[in-house]
Every structure is written in structure tokens, then in C-alpha cells.
């Protein structure tokens, strides 16, 4: 996959900002108790598809919360369209993914901690 153009990056930034505001306002009804963060947005070169990576905090059911959001994609797309109608010609199709970077970092931290506690072998 090549690098994104300035246009793609700018459009992704607009989507990320507006989706973040939507999730802040309506996110509790879609995933009760969870704090939803839009961590990354990637847009196809034709700006027709946006891949949105979400991080869920304060929840143990991130996968189920993601499914809830995926089931409401058309509602979220409509609300996004209302917000970006003056900035975009088309509202892209939205694909939501779970951003598990935080879990990966925690897992790696635990592994390094475990390694550092093991007795060192003499050279």
C-alpha cells in the first residue's frame, strides 16, 4: 500500500474529527459505558471508503461494542453526512475496525517485565 496523498490525509482528518464529535455525543447510546476514541482513519484514493479504527476504554466487551457500532453504520454515516455536507461531495462508505494497539502494548509490557524478572545467565 502506497502513501496517502495530501487530499486523502486531509479528508481522513475531517472524518476523524467529525466522527470523534459524534461518538462523544452519541457513543453512549451505541456502546453504553464505553469511551470510544477514533484512533485512525484511512481513506481510499477515490475517497469512497473510509476505514475507521476505534479504541474502546472502560469496557470489557470491546468486540461486542464494535459489533453494535457496525450494525449502526448507516445511521452513523447519515449523521456524518449531515456534518460534512459542505466539505465533501460524497459521504464515504464506513468500515469500522477495532484498534487493539493498547492491548498489544500492554501484552508486550508484560512480556518484557517477565523477561526482566528472570535470572540472568552468565555469559
Contact map, one row per residue, 1 for C-alpha under 8 A:
111000000000000000000000000000000000000000000000000000000000000000000000000000000000000000000000000000000000000000000000000
111100000000000000000000000000000000000000000000000000000000000000000000000000000000000000000000000000000000000000000000000
111110000000000000000000000000000000000000000000000000000000000000000000000000000000000000000000000000000000000000000000000
011111111000000000000000000000000000000000001000000000000000000000000000000000000000000000000000000000000000000000000000000
001111111000000000000000000000000000000000001000000000000000000000000000000000000000000000000000000000000000000000000000000
000111111100000000000000000000000000000000000000000000000000000000000000000000000000000000000000000000000000000000000000000
000111111110000000000000000000000000000000000000000000000000000000000000000000000000000000000000000000000000000000000000000
000111111111000000000000000000000000000001111010000000000000000000000000000000000000000000000000000000000000000000000000000
000111111111100000000000000000000000000001100000000000000000000000000000000000000000000000000000000000000000000000000000000
000001111111110000000000000000000000000000000000000000000000000000000000000000000000000000000000000000000000000000000000000
000000111111111000000000000000000000000000100010000000000000000000000000000000000000000000000000000000000000000000000000000
000000011111111100000000000000000000000011100000010000000000000000000000000000000000000000000000000000000000000000000000000
000000001111111110000000000000000000000010000000000000000000000000000000000000000000000000000000000000000000000000000000000
000000000111111111000000000000000000000000000000000000000000000000000000000000000001000000000000000000000000000000000000000
000000000011111111100000000000000000000010000000000000000000000000000000000000010001000000000000000000000000000000000000000
000000000001111111110000000000000000010110000000000100000000000000000000000000000000000000000000000000000000000000000000000
000000000000111111111000000000000000000000000000000000000000000000000000000000000000000000000000000000000000000000000000000
000000000000011111111100000000000000000000000000000000000000000000000000000000010011000000000000000000000000000000000000000
000000000000001111111110000000000000010000000000000000000000000000000000000000010000000000000000000000000000000000000000000
000000000000000111111111000000000000110000000000000000000000000000000000000000000000000000000000000000000000000000000000000
000000000000000011111111100000000000000000000000000000000000000000000000000000000000000000000000000000000000000000000000000
000000000000000001111111111000000000000000000000000000000000000000000000000000110000000000000000000000000000000000000000000
000000000000000000111111111100000001100000000000000000000000000000000000000000000000000000000000000000000000000000000000000
000000000000000000011111111100000011000000000000000000000000000000000000000000000000000000000000000000000000000000000000000
000000000000000000001111111100000000000000000000000000000000000000000000000000000000000000000000000000000000000000000000000
000000000000000000000111111111000000000000000000000000000000000000000000000000000000000000000000000000000000000000000000000
000000000000000000000111111111110111000000000000000000000000000000000000000000000000000000000000000000000000000000000000000
000000000000000000000011111111111110000000000000000000000000000000000000000000000000000000000000000000000000000000000000000
000000000000000000000000011111110000000000000000000000000000000000000000000000000000000000000000000000000000000000000000000
000000000000000000000000011111110000000000000000000000000000000010011000000000000000000000000000000000000000000000000000000
000000000000000000000000001111111100000000000000000000000000000010011000000000000000000000000000000000000000000000000000000
000000000000000000000000001111111100000000000000000000000000000000000000000000000000000000000000000000000000000000000000000
000000000000000000000000000100111110000000000000000000000110000000000000000000000000000000000000000000000000000000000000000
000000000000000000000000001100111111000000000000000000011110000000000000000000000000000000000000000000000000000000000000000
000000000000000000000001001100001111100000000000000000011110000000000000000000000000000000000000000000000000000000000000000
000000000000000000000011001000000111110000000000000001111000000000000000000000000000000000000000000000000000000000000000000
000000000000000000010010000000000011111000000000000001111000000000000000000000000000000000000000000000000000000000000000000
000000000000000100110000000000000001111110000000000111100000000000000000000000000000000000000000000000000000000000000000000
000000000000000000000000000000000000111110000000000111100000000000000000000000000000000000000000001000000000000000000000000
000000000000000100000000000000000000011111000000000111000000000000000000000000000000000000000000000000000000000000000000000
000000000001101100000000000000000000011111100000011110000000000000000000000000000000000000000000000000000000000000000000000
000000011001000000000000000000000000000111110000011100000000000000000000000000000000000000000000000000000000000000000000000
000000011011000000000000000000000000000011111011111000000000000000000000000000000000000000000000000000000000000000000000000
000000010000000000000000000000000000000001111111110000000000000000000000000000000000000000000000000000000000000000000000000
000110010000000000000000000000000000000000111111000000000000000000000000000000000000000000000000000000000000000000000000000
000000000000000000000000000000000000000000011111100000000000000000000000000000000000000000000000000000000000000000000000000
000000010010000000000000000000000000000000111111110000000000000000000000000000000000000000010000000000000000000000000000000
000000000000000000000000000000000000000000111111110000000000000000000000000000000000000001111000000000000000000000000000000
000000000000000000000000000000000000000000110111111000000000000000000000000000000000000000011110000000000000000000000000000
000000000001000000000000000000000000000011110011111100000000000000000000000000000000000000011110000000000000000000000000000
000000000000000000000000000000000000000011100000111110000000000000000000000000000000000000000111100000000000000000000000000
000000000000000100000000000000000000011111000000011111000000000000000000000000000000000000000111100000000000000000000000000
000000000000000000000000000000000000011110000000001111100000000000000000000000000000000000000001111000000000000000000000000
000000000000000000000000000000000001111100000000000111110000000000000000000000000000000000000001111000000000000000000000000
000000000000000000000000000000000001111000000000000011111000000000000000000000000000000000000000011100000000000000000000000
000000000000000000000000000000000111100000000000000001111110010000000000000000000000000000000000000000000000000000000000000
000000000000000000000000000000000111100000000000000000111110000000000000000000000000000000000000000000000000000000000000000
000000000000000000000000000000001110000000000000000000011111000000000000000000000000000000000000000000000000000000000000000
000000000000000000000000000000001110000000000000000000011111110000000000000000000000000000000000000000000000000000000000000
000000000000000000000000000000000000000000000000000000000111110000000000000000000000000000000000000000000000000000000000000
000000000000000000000000000000000000000000000000000000000011111110000000000000000000000000000000000000000000000000000000000
000000000000000000000000000000000000000000000000000000010011111111000000000000000000000000000000010000000000000000000000000
000000000000000000000000000000000000000000000000000000000000111111100000000000000000000000000000010000000000000000000000000
000000000000000000000000000000000000000000000000000000000000111111110000000000000000000000000000000000000000000000000000000
000000000000000000000000000001100000000000000000000000000000111111111000000000000000000000000000000000000000000000000000000
000000000000000000000000000000000000000000000000000000000000011111111100000000000000000000000001110000000000000000000000000
000000000000000000000000000000000000000000000000000000000000001111111110000000000000000000000000000000000000000000000000000
000000000000000000000000000001100000000000000000000000000000000111111111000000000000000000000000000000000000000000000000000
000000000000000000000000000001100000000000000000000000000000000011111111100000000000000000000001000000000000000000000000000
000000000000000000000000000000000000000000000000000000000000000001111111100000000000000000000011000000000000000000000000000
000000000000000000000000000000000000000000000000000000000000000000111111110000000000000000000000000000000000000000000000000
000000000000000000000000000000000000000000000000000000000000000000011111111100000000000000000000000000000000000000000000000
000000000000000000000000000000000000000000000000000000000000000000001111111110000000000000000110000000000000000000000000000
000000000000000000000000000000000000000000000000000000000000000000000011111111000000000000000000000000000000000000000000000
000000000000000000000000000000000000000000000000000000000000000000000001111111100000000000000000000000000000000000000000000
000000000000000000000000000000000000000000000000000000000000000000000001111111110000000000000000000000000000000000000000000
000000000000000000000000000000000000000000000000000000000000000000000000111111111000000000111100000000000000000000000000000
000000000000000000000000000000000000000000000000000000000000000000000000011111111100000000000000000000000000000000000000000
000000000000000000000100000000000000000000000000000000000000000000000000001111111110000000000000000000000000000000000000000
000000000000001001100100000000000000000000000000000000000000000000000000000111111111000000100000000000000000000000000000000
000000000000000000000000000000000000000000000000000000000000000000000000000011111111100000100000000000000000000000000000000
000000000000000000000000000000000000000000000000000000000000000000000000000001111111100000000000000000000000000000000000000
000000000000000001000000000000000000000000000000000000000000000000000000000000111111110000000000000000000000000000000000000
000000000000011001000000000000000000000000000000000000000000000000000000000000011111111100100000000000000000000000000000000
000000000000000000000000000000000000000000000000000000000000000000000000000000001111111111100000000000000000000000000000000
000000000000000000000000000000000000000000000000000000000000000000000000000000000011111110000000000000000000000000000000000
000000000000000000000000000000000000000000000000000000000000000000000000000000000001111110000000000000000000000000000000000
000000000000000000000000000000000000000000000000000000000000000000000000000000000001111111100000000000000000000000000000000
000000000000000000000000000000000000000000000000000000000000000000000000000000000000111111100000000000000000000000000000000
000000000000000000000000000000000000000000000001000000000000000000000000000000000000100111110000000000000000000000000000000
000000000000000000000000000000000000000000000001000000000000000000000000000010011001100111111000000000000000000000000000000
000000000000000000000000000000000000000000000011110000000000000000000000000010000000000001111100000000000000000000000000000
000000000000000000000000000000000000000000000001110000000000000000000000000010000000000000111110000000000000000000000000000
000000000000000000000000000000000000000000000000111100000000000000000000100010000000000000011111000000000000000000000000000
000000000000000000000000000000000000000000000000111100000000000000000100100000000000000000001111100000000000000000000000000
000000000000000000000000000000000000000000000000001111000000000001001100000000000000000000000111110000000000000000000000000
000000000000000000000000000000000000000000000000001111000000000001000000000000000000000000000011111000000000000000000000000
000000000000000000000000000000000000000000000000000011100000011001000000000000000000000000000001111100000000000000000000000
000000000000000000000000000000000000001000000000000011100000000000000000000000000000000000000000111111000000000000000000000
000000000000000000000000000000000000000000000000000000100000000000000000000000000000000000000000011111110000000000000000000
000000000000000000000000000000000000000000000000000000000000000000000000000000000000000000000000001111111000000000000000000
000000000000000000000000000000000000000000000000000000000000000000000000000000000000000000000000001111111100000000000000000
000000000000000000000000000000000000000000000000000000000000000000000000000000000000000000000000000111111110000000000000000
000000000000000000000000000000000000000000000000000000000000000000000000000000000000000000000000000111111111000000000000000
000000000000000000000000000000000000000000000000000000000000000000000000000000000000000000000000000011111111100000000000000
000000000000000000000000000000000000000000000000000000000000000000000000000000000000000000000000000001111111110000000000000
000000000000000000000000000000000000000000000000000000000000000000000000000000000000000000000000000000111111111000000000000
000000000000000000000000000000000000000000000000000000000000000000000000000000000000000000000000000000011111111100000000000
000000000000000000000000000000000000000000000000000000000000000000000000000000000000000000000000000000001111111110000000000
000000000000000000000000000000000000000000000000000000000000000000000000000000000000000000000000000000000111111111000000000
000000000000000000000000000000000000000000000000000000000000000000000000000000000000000000000000000000000011111111100000000
000000000000000000000000000000000000000000000000000000000000000000000000000000000000000000000000000000000001111111110000000
000000000000000000000000000000000000000000000000000000000000000000000000000000000000000000000000000000000000111111111000000
000000000000000000000000000000000000000000000000000000000000000000000000000000000000000000000000000000000000011111111100000
000000000000000000000000000000000000000000000000000000000000000000000000000000000000000000000000000000000000001111111100000
000000000000000000000000000000000000000000000000000000000000000000000000000000000000000000000000000000000000000111111110000
000000000000000000000000000000000000000000000000000000000000000000000000000000000000000000000000000000000000000011111110000
000000000000000000000000000000000000000000000000000000000000000000000000000000000000000000000000000000000000000001111111000
000000000000000000000000000000000000000000000000000000000000000000000000000000000000000000000000000000000000000000011111100
000000000000000000000000000000000000000000000000000000000000000000000000000000000000000000000000000000000000000000000111110
000000000000000000000000000000000000000000000000000000000000000000000000000000000000000000000000000000000000000000000011111
000000000000000000000000000000000000000000000000000000000000000000000000000000000000000000000000000000000000000000000001111
000000000000000000000000000000000000000000000000000000000000000000000000000000000000000000000000000000000000000000000000111
